[in-house]
Structure formats: C-alpha cells, structure tokens
C-alpha cells in the first residue's frame, strides 16, 4: 500500500462567452499532462454540469470534463502555475484543480 495524490482538473468545455473549445485544444492539454507525469485519465464520454451563483448573482452554468493524474509527490507550486496558465489559455476566471491524498491498495 502506498500513499499517493490524485489531482483532478475540472476542465470547461466552453469559454466564458459560451464558445466551445476545439477538441484539439483539450487533447493538447491532456497530452501535456501525459508527457509531464507519464499518464493521464480524461473522463470525456460523459460531461458533468455545474450551477453556481457567485455573490448572489444570477446562476451560471458550465459543462466540464474531469481530467485526473496520479502522483507520488505533489508540487503545489507547479500545479498553481499550471492552473493559472489554463485560466489564461481558456479565458476562465477560475479553473478548479484539486488534489486528494489517496491510498492505493
């Protein structure tokens, strides 16, 4: 048994104006992660949808896919930089990147 981290990226399928991203752009993000960490899992067959109301404003919605990377060591600085780069590249106010400590059996 070994402690590891599971990093999940909630990757939006559209920009803030509602324009869908090209599949090649999302594939390139997955490939960057595979190249950096040796593997990636992307749940692309079924998209998830979210609804939120920031500061009491009208509800916003977003369709996402979840991309996961399993790691033995977690560099928080690397992931913060990666998230900021994605936010710029995909024209998003915020992209959720979360890390969960897991125990592989």
C-alpha positions, 0 to 999 in steps of 0.5 A, spaced: 500 500 500 502 506 498 500 513 499 499 517 493 495 524 490 490 524 485 489 531 482 483 532 478 482 538 473 475 540 472 476 542 465 470 547 461 468 545 455 466 552 453 469 559 454 466 564 458 462 567 452 459 560 451 464 558 445 466 551 445 473 549 445 476 545 439 477 538 441 484 539 439 485 544 444 483 539 450 487 533 447 493 538 447 492 539 454 491 532 456 497 530 452 501 535 456 499 532 462 501 525 459 508 527 457 509 531 464 507 525 469 507 519 464 499 518 464 493 521 464 485 519 465 480 524 461 473 522 463 470 525 456 464 520 454 460 523 459 460 531 461 458 533 468 454 540 469 455 545 474 450 551 477 453 556 481 451 563 483 457 567 485 455 573 490 448 572 489 448 573 482 444 570 477 446 562 476 451 560 471 452 554 468 458 550 465 459 543 462 466 540 464 470 534 463 474 531 469 481 530 467 485 526 473 493 524 474 496 520 479 502 522 483 507 520 488 509 527 490 505 533 489 508 540 487 503 545 489 507 550 486 507 547 479 500 545 479 498 553 481 502 555 475 499 550 471 492 552 473 493 559 472 496 558 465 489 554 463 485 560 466 489 564 461 489 559 455 481 558 456 479 565 458 476 562 465 476 566 471 477 560 475 479 553 473 478 548 479 484 543 480 484 539 486 488 534 489 486 528 494 491 524 498 489 517 496 491 510 498 492 505 493 491 498 495 
